[in-house]
Protein backbone atom coordinates (compact mmCIF):
# COMPACT_ATOMS: atom_id res chain seq x y z
CA UNK A 1 0.00 0.00 0.00
CA UNK A 2 2.82 2.40 0.75
CA UNK A 3 4.13 1.82 -2.77
CA UNK A 4 0.87 2.87 -4.41
CA UNK A 5 -0.43 -0.62 -5.11
CA UNK A 6 -4.22 -0.91 -5.10
CA UNK A 7 -5.72 -3.78 -3.09
CA UNK A 8 -8.81 -5.84 -3.91
CA UNK A 9 -10.28 -8.73 -1.95
CA UNK A 10 -12.63 -11.08 -3.79
CA UNK A 11 -15.24 -13.17 -1.94
CA UNK A 12 -13.51 -13.15 1.42
CA UNK A 13 -14.25 -11.65 4.80
CA UNK A 14 -10.95 -10.19 6.04
CA UNK A 15 -10.20 -8.18 9.16
CA UNK A 16 -7.33 -6.16 7.73
CA UNK A 17 -9.27 -4.31 5.00
CA UNK A 18 -10.37 -1.47 7.29
CA UNK A 19 -6.79 -0.80 8.35
CA UNK A 20 -5.63 -0.76 4.73
CA UNK A 21 -8.34 1.76 3.86
CA UNK A 22 -7.40 4.07 6.73
CA UNK A 23 -3.66 3.98 6.11
CA UNK A 24 -3.60 3.65 2.34
CA UNK A 25 -3.59 6.37 -0.29
CA UNK A 26 -4.89 4.22 -3.15
CA UNK A 27 -8.22 2.41 -3.65
CA UNK A 28 -8.79 -0.59 -1.40
CA UNK A 29 -12.00 -2.55 -1.86
CA UNK A 30 -13.86 -5.83 -1.55
CA UNK A 31 -16.04 -7.51 -4.17
CA UNK A 32 -18.44 -10.12 -2.90
CA UNK A 33 -21.81 -11.70 -3.52
CA UNK A 34 -24.74 -11.23 -1.18
CA UNK A 35 -24.61 -14.87 -0.07
CA UNK A 36 -27.44 -14.51 2.42
CA UNK A 37 -29.62 -12.68 -0.11
CA UNK A 38 -29.09 -15.36 -2.75
CA UNK A 39 -30.44 -17.95 -0.32
CA UNK A 40 -33.50 -15.80 0.40
CA UNK A 41 -34.22 -16.03 -3.32
CA UNK A 42 -33.65 -19.78 -3.17
CA UNK A 43 -36.09 -20.05 -0.24
CA UNK A 44 -38.78 -18.34 -2.33
CA UNK A 45 -38.12 -20.84 -5.12
CA UNK A 46 -38.44 -23.71 -2.66
CA UNK A 47 -41.75 -22.29 -1.41
CA UNK A 48 -43.13 -22.22 -4.95
CA UNK A 49 -41.94 -25.78 -5.67
CA UNK A 50 -43.21 -27.18 -2.36
CA UNK A 51 -46.36 -25.21 -1.50
CA UNK A 52 -47.55 -28.05 0.77
CA UNK A 53 -44.18 -28.23 2.51
CA UNK A 54 -41.69 -31.05 2.60
CA UNK A 55 -38.03 -31.77 3.18
CA UNK A 56 -35.01 -30.42 1.32
CA UNK A 57 -31.56 -31.97 1.31
CA UNK A 58 -29.24 -28.98 1.58
CA UNK A 59 -25.54 -29.55 1.00
CA UNK A 60 -23.58 -26.81 2.73
CA UNK A 61 -20.13 -25.67 1.74
CA UNK A 62 -16.92 -26.35 3.58
CA UNK A 63 -17.05 -25.97 7.34
CA UNK A 64 -15.82 -22.54 8.36
CA UNK A 65 -16.06 -21.00 4.88
CA UNK A 66 -17.54 -17.51 5.13
CA UNK A 67 -19.68 -17.96 2.01
CA UNK A 68 -21.09 -21.27 3.24
CA UNK A 69 -21.94 -19.79 6.64
CA UNK A 70 -23.72 -16.80 5.07
CA UNK A 71 -25.67 -19.05 2.70
CA UNK A 72 -26.76 -21.24 5.60
CA UNK A 73 -27.94 -18.20 7.56
CA UNK A 74 -29.93 -17.00 4.56
CA UNK A 75 -31.67 -20.30 3.86
CA UNK A 76 -32.44 -20.96 7.53
CA UNK A 77 -33.97 -17.51 8.05
CA UNK A 78 -36.00 -17.44 4.85
CA UNK A 79 -37.17 -21.02 4.36
CA UNK A 80 -40.90 -21.62 4.60
CA UNK A 81 -42.01 -22.85 8.02
CA UNK A 82 -43.48 -26.00 6.47
CA UNK A 83 -40.18 -26.98 4.83
CA UNK A 84 -37.56 -28.90 6.81
CA UNK A 85 -33.89 -28.72 5.91
CA UNK A 86 -31.62 -31.74 6.15
CA UNK A 87 -28.11 -30.27 6.06
CA UNK A 88 -24.94 -32.08 5.07
CA UNK A 89 -21.42 -30.70 4.57
CA UNK A 90 -19.80 -30.70 1.15
CA UNK A 91 -17.41 -28.70 -1.00
CA UNK A 92 -19.69 -27.39 -3.78
CA UNK A 93 -18.69 -30.14 -6.20
CA UNK A 94 -20.69 -32.99 -7.65
CA UNK A 95 -18.26 -35.54 -6.25
CA UNK A 96 -18.36 -34.00 -2.78
CA UNK A 97 -22.17 -33.98 -2.85
CA UNK A 98 -22.19 -37.63 -3.83
CA UNK A 99 -19.92 -38.56 -0.93
CA UNK A 100 -21.92 -36.45 1.56
CA UNK A 101 -25.13 -38.26 0.64
CA UNK A 102 -23.46 -41.68 0.50
CA UNK A 103 -22.39 -41.48 4.15
N, C-alpha and C positions, 0 to 999 in steps of 0.2 A: 504494500500500500504506500509506503514511503517513497517508492520509486515510480509512482504514477500508474501502477497496474490496477485496472478495474477488477472487481471481484464479483462473481455470480455463483450462487448456490442453486442447484436444481433438485427439486423434490427431496429436500432434507430439512429437518428441524435442527438448527445449530445454535448454540449459545453465544458464539463469538461474533455473530453478525452485527449486533448492536454496537459492540466496541469498535468494530471496523468502520461502521458508519460515523461514529463520533470522532474518531481519530483520523479518518481518511480524508483525502482531498479529491478523490475521484469517485465515480458512481460505484456503489456497492448494493447489490440487490439479490432477491430470492424469487425464483419462479417455481410455482407449485400448483397442484390441482386441488380443488376443494374436495378432498376425499370424503369428508362427512356429507357434503351436499350431494355428491354423486350417489351415495347410498340412500339418501332420502328419495331421489328419483327412482332408484331401484325398488325401494319399498312401495312406491306408488304403482310400479309395474307389477309387483307381486300381488298387491291388492286387486288389481284388475284381472289378473290371471286366476286368482283364488278367492273369488268373492265370498265363498262359503267358509273360507279358512282352510287350514291344513298345516302341513309341515314342510319346511324347506331345509335341504342340506346346504349349509353355507361353509365353504372352505375358505378359511382365513389365510392371510399371508403369514410370513415368517414371524415367529414370536419376537416381540420387541421392536419390530419394524414400525416406524412412525406412521407410514401410510396404512399399514394393516390395522393398527390401533384406531386410527381415525375412521376408517371404513367400518370397523366393528361398532364404534360408537354411533355412527350415522344409521346403520341398519337396525341396531337395537332400539334406538330412540324413535325411529319412524315406522317400524314394521306395524302392520295391523295387529290389533289385540288378539284376533282369532287365528293368527299365524304363529306357529312355534318355529324356532330356529334350532337346528341341530348343528353345532359348530365343530369343525375339525380344523387342524392346522395343516397348512400346505405351503408351497412356495410359488404359487401363481403359474404353475406349468401343468400340462396335461399329465405327465408322468407322476408328478408330486400328488396331484389330485387322485390319481389311480391308487397310489400307495396309501394315501390317507383313508380312503374308503375301504381298501382291502383289509386294513388292520381292524 
